[in-house]
Amino acid sequence: MSEKIPVTIITGFLGVGKTTLVRHVLENAGGKRIALIINEFGDVGVDGDLLKGCSDESCSDDDIVELANGCICCTVADEFIPTMQKLLERENRPDHIIIETSGLALPQPLVQAFNWPEIKSEVSIDGVVTIVDGAALSEGRFASNEGAVNELREQDEMLNHETPLGELFEDQLICADLIIINKTDLISSDDLLRVEVELNRHKRKGVSLVRAKNGKVDVVALLGMGLEAENDYEGRQSHHEKHHGHEAHDHDDFVSFSINLPPSTNKNTLLDRIENIIVKHDVLRLKGFVAIEGGSARLVVQAVGLRVNSWFDRAWQRGEKVETSLVVIGQKGLDREAIERELLALELG
């Protein structure tokens, strides 16, 4: 039997920069052949499409596998295990596997899945990496101090979320072997120190905090922890496991849907409308591709909180349908019809 293939699990809340980190790893893999398993929440493969065609010989399009049927932690037996088996059956097996989870996924069930007999003898978890948004944390988002959250709610309606989000954030922290504080360039040194103090309260003993901007970290260290995390589950239990044992959990607190629109007549007007919709409807995450009328390139849109980022990533390909495709993620009760109506009204004038 050949040596086990190391696997890095990358988790983190919505919009923290997981895909940016993965792309950085691919661009600095040092010749390692990397396979990716990307778990989307929603039926438009935004993250996978951004990573495909990255022009890096260490990871071809065939090495990228997308699981787009919701949360990976709920489909371990039906999707994750068969996907891993297919990767392991390849003649040219990868040197390292990276799993990018959905922002709504619990990492704990995934860690346990590596003890399944079908894959245990051939793969091992090199480490679990949790990315957090340093800028968001500095603003008090997902803080465990209920009084502080209530105080901030009065100032910012975007913070009016119930406990499932806070518990999910804590579960991702407690499972981590390494915590990356991303977007540190957006906050002051004093705010960053306060963020680190708060994170130290929630992480397990011995877990390191690493500062980063634009997801740039030491790839050699990231892919070389060698921790065999599947054999070290003590202390990683999620809130759900502590309260309900190992019963299956669900994600009824979250919803996602896709919206397809004709090309936009004005980029800035559309981005302003998206920002307004996020605030008005308390959208957690919005991402996708935008077509600009008369434009030759595809516009990527990534929005979390009040930050709406956009850039042109490539030209529209021959035979590709030129349209806007967006994924919207929020909590239960999100008004899909109203959001679709407001976006469509903009395009129809």
C-alpha positions in Angstrom: 0.0 0.0 0.0 1.3 3.4 -1.0 1.7 6.2 1.5 -1.5 8.0 2.5 -2.5 11.0 0.4 -2.7 14.1 2.7 -5.9 16.2 2.7 -6.3 19.8 3.8 -9.8 20.9 4.7 -10.4 24.6 4.3 -13.5 25.9 6.0 -14.8 29.3 7.0 -17.9 31.5 7.0 -19.4 33.0 3.9 -17.1 35.4 2.0 -14.0 35.1 4.2 -11.8 34.3 1.2 -11.6 30.5 1.0 -11.5 30.5 -2.8 -8.8 33.2 -2.9 -6.7 31.1 -0.5 -7.1 28.0 -2.6 -6.1 29.8 -5.8 -3.0 31.1 -3.9 -2.1 27.5 -3.0 -2.5 26.3 -6.6 -0.2 29.1 -7.8 2.4 28.2 -5.3 2.1 24.4 -5.1 5.8 23.8 -5.9 5.1 21.1 -8.4 2.7 19.1 -6.3 -0.3 17.7 -8.2 -3.4 19.1 -6.3 -6.9 17.8 -6.5 -9.8 20.0 -5.4 -13.2 19.1 -4.0 -15.3 22.2 -3.9 -18.6 22.2 -2.0 -21.0 25.0 -3.3 -24.2 26.1 -1.6 -26.5 26.8 -4.6 -26.6 25.5 -8.1 -24.3 28.0 -9.9 -20.7 26.8 -9.6 -19.1 30.2 -8.9 -16.1 29.1 -6.9 -15.3 26.1 -9.1 -15.6 28.1 -12.3 -13.2 30.7 -10.8 -10.6 28.0 -10.1 -10.9 26.2 -13.4 -8.7 27.4 -16.1 -6.3 28.9 -13.6 -3.5 28.0 -16.0 -1.5 26.1 -13.4 -0.1 22.7 -14.3 -0.4 21.5 -10.7 -4.2 21.4 -11.0 -6.0 20.8 -14.3 -9.7 21.2 -14.8 -10.1 17.4 -14.4 -8.6 17.7 -10.9 -11.5 20.0 -9.8 -14.6 18.2 -8.5 -17.7 20.2 -7.5 -20.4 19.0 -5.1 -23.2 21.5 -5.6 -26.1 19.8 -3.7 -25.8 21.7 -0.5 -23.7 21.1 2.6 -21.0 18.5 2.3 -21.4 17.5 5.9 -24.9 16.3 5.1 -24.0 14.2 2.0 -20.9 12.3 3.3 -22.2 8.8 2.4 -24.0 9.8 -0.8 -21.5 12.2 -2.4 -18.3 12.7 -0.5 -17.1 9.1 -0.1 -17.8 8.2 -3.8 -16.0 11.3 -4.9 -13.0 10.4 -2.8 -13.0 6.9 -4.2 -13.0 8.1 -7.8 -10.0 10.3 -7.1 -8.1 7.4 -5.5 -8.9 5.1 -8.4 -7.2 7.4 -10.9 -4.0 6.1 -12.5 -2.3 9.5 -11.9 -3.3 10.1 -8.3 -2.9 13.5 -6.7 -0.1 14.4 -4.3 -2.4 16.4 -2.1 -6.2 16.9 -1.9 -7.8 20.2 -0.8 -11.4 20.3 0.2 -13.1 23.7 0.2 -16.3 23.5 2.2 -19.4 25.6 1.8 -19.6 28.6 4.1 -22.5 26.9 5.8 -20.8 23.5 6.4 -19.8 22.0 9.7 -16.3 20.6 9.4 -16.8 18.0 12.2 -18.7 15.4 10.2 -16.2 15.7 7.4 -13.3 15.0 9.8 -15.1 11.9 11.0 -15.8 10.7 7.5 -12.1 10.0 7.1 -12.5 7.0 9.4 -14.8 5.3 6.9 -13.2 2.0 5.8 -13.6 2.9 2.1 -11.0 5.6 2.4 -9.2 5.4 5.8 -6.3 3.3 4.5 -5.5 5.7 1.7 -6.0 9.3 2.8 -5.4 11.3 6.0 -6.3 14.8 7.1 -3.1 16.8 7.1 -5.0 19.6 8.9 -8.2 21.6 9.2 -7.8 25.3 8.2 -10.4 27.8 9.3 -10.4 31.2 7.7 -12.0 34.2 9.4 -12.8 37.7 8.2 -10.7 39.9 10.4 -12.5 43.0 9.2 -15.9 41.6 10.0 -14.8 40.4 13.4 -13.4 43.8 14.2 -16.9 45.1 13.7 -18.4 42.7 16.2 -20.0 40.2 13.8 -20.5 36.7 15.2 -19.2 37.7 18.6 -20.2 35.5 21.5 -21.0 38.5 23.8 -24.7 38.8 23.4 -24.8 42.2 25.0 -22.3 43.6 22.5 -24.2 42.0 19.6 -27.5 43.6 20.8 -25.7 47.0 21.1 -24.3 46.7 17.6 -27.7 45.6 16.2 -29.0 49.1 17.0 -26.4 50.6 14.8 -26.3 48.1 11.9 -29.4 46.1 10.8 -27.0 43.7 9.0 -26.2 42.2 12.4 -29.7 41.1 13.2 -29.0 37.3 12.9 -30.0 34.6 15.3 -27.8 32.1 17.1 -27.4 29.5 14.3 -24.8 31.7 12.7 -22.9 32.3 15.9 -22.9 28.6 16.7 -21.7 27.7 13.2 -18.8 30.2 13.4 -17.8 28.8 16.8 -18.0 25.2 15.4 -15.6 26.1 12.6 -13.2 27.6 15.0 -13.2 24.7 17.5 -12.4 22.2 14.7 -9.5 24.1 13.3 -5.8 23.1 13.5 -4.9 26.5 12.0 -6.8 29.7 12.0 -6.1 32.3 9.3 -7.2 35.8 10.0 -7.8 37.2 6.5 -8.3 40.8 5.3 -6.0 42.2 8.0 -5.1 45.1 5.7 -8.6 46.4 6.2 -8.3 47.0 10.0 -6.0 48.8 12.4 -3.3 47.1 14.5 -5.3 47.7 17.7 -8.5 46.1 16.2 -6.5 43.2 15.0 -5.1 42.5 18.5 -8.7 42.6 19.8 -9.7 40.1 17.2 -6.9 37.8 18.2 -7.9 38.0 21.9 -11.4 37.0 21.0 -10.3 34.1 18.8 -8.0 32.8 21.5 -11.1 32.4 23.7 -12.7 30.0 21.3 -9.9 28.0 19.7 -8.4 24.8 21.0 -5.2 24.9 22.9 -2.1 24.9 20.7 -3.9 26.1 17.5 -2.0 28.9 15.9 -3.4 32.2 14.5 -1.9 33.4 11.2 -2.4 36.9 9.8 -3.1 37.2 6.0 -4.3 39.6 3.4 -5.8 38.4 0.1 -5.4 34.8 1.4 -1.6 34.8 1.0 0.1 32.5 3.5 3.1 30.2 3.5 1.9 27.3 1.3 4.6 24.9 2.5 3.4 25.3 6.1 -0.2 25.1 5.1 0.2 21.8 3.3 2.6 20.2 5.6 1.0 20.0 9.1 0.9 16.2 9.1 -1.6 16.0 12.0 -3.8 13.0 11.0 -6.8 15.0 12.3 -9.2 12.1 11.9 -7.5 10.4 14.8 -7.6 13.5 17.0 -11.3 14.3 17.4 -11.3 15.0 21.1 -12.4 18.6 21.8 -13.6 19.3 18.2 -17.3 18.5 18.8 -19.9 20.9 17.4 -22.7 22.5 19.3 -25.1 20.0 17.7 -23.0 17.0 18.8 -22.8 18.3 22.3 -26.6 18.7 22.5 -27.8 15.8 20.3 -24.9 13.3 20.2 -24.2 12.3 16.5 -27.6 12.7 15.1 -27.7 14.2 11.6 -28.2 17.9 11.5 -30.0 20.1 8.9 -29.7 23.6 7.5 -33.3 24.7 7.6 -32.0 28.0 9.0 -30.5 28.8 5.7 -31.8 29.1 2.1 -30.1 29.7 -1.2 -31.4 30.3 -4.7 -30.1 31.3 -8.1 -31.2 34.3 -10.3 -30.6 34.6 -14.1 -30.9 38.0 -15.7 -30.3 39.6 -19.1 -27.1 41.6 -19.5 -27.0 44.7 -17.4 -26.9 48.1 -19.1 -24.8 49.7 -16.4 -22.2 48.0 -14.1 -22.2 50.6 -11.3 -26.0 50.9 -11.2 -26.2 47.1 -10.8 -23.6 47.0 -8.0 -25.4 49.8 -6.2 -28.6 47.9 -6.5 -27.0 44.7 -5.1 -25.7 46.6 -2.1 -29.1 48.0 -1.4 -30.7 44.6 -1.7 -28.2 43.1 0.7 -29.1 45.7 3.3 -32.8 45.7 2.7 -33.3 41.9 2.7 -30.5 41.0 5.2 -28.7 38.8 2.6 -25.7 37.0 4.0 -23.9 36.3 0.8 -24.3 37.1 -2.9 -21.9 35.9 -5.6 -21.9 35.1 -9.3 -21.2 36.3 -12.8 -22.6 39.4 -14.5 -22.9 40.2 -18.2 -22.6 43.8 -19.2 -24.5 44.8 -22.3 -22.1 45.3 -25.2 -19.2 44.0 -23.0 -16.8 41.3 -24.1 -15.7 40.1 -20.6 -17.5 38.4 -17.7 -17.8 40.4 -14.4 -17.3 38.4 -11.2 -19.3 39.7 -8.2 -18.6 38.6 -4.6 -20.5 40.3 -1.9 -20.6 39.7 1.9 -22.1 42.1 4.3 -21.8 45.6 2.9 -18.6 44.8 0.9 -19.4 44.3 -2.8 -16.3 43.3 -4.8 -16.2 42.9 -8.6 -13.6 42.3 -11.3 -13.5 41.1 -14.9 -12.0 37.6 -14.9 -12.1 36.5 -18.6 -13.8 37.0 -22.0 -17.1 35.3 -22.7 -16.3 32.1 -24.6 -17.8 31.2 -27.9 -21.1 29.4 -27.5 -21.4 30.5 -23.9 -24.7 32.0 -22.9 -24.1 35.7 -22.1 -26.3 36.4 -19.1 -26.1 37.3 -15.4 -26.2 34.4 -13.0 -26.2 35.1 -9.3 -26.4 33.0 -6.1 -28.2 34.5 -3.1 -27.7 33.0 0.4 -29.6 34.1 3.5 -31.5 32.9 6.5 -34.9 31.2 6.4 -37.6 33.7 5.3 -35.5 35.4 2.7 -37.9 37.1 0.2 -36.8 35.5 -3.1 -39.6 37.0 -5.1 -38.9 40.5 -4.0 -35.2 40.2 -4.6 -35.8 38.8 -8.1 -38.3 41.5 -8.8 -36.0 44.3 -7.8 -33.1 43.0 -9.8 -35.2 42.3 -12.9 -36.9 45.7 -12.7 -33.4 47.3 -13.0 -32.6 45.4 -16.2 -36.0 46.0 -17.8 -35.8 49.7 -17.0 
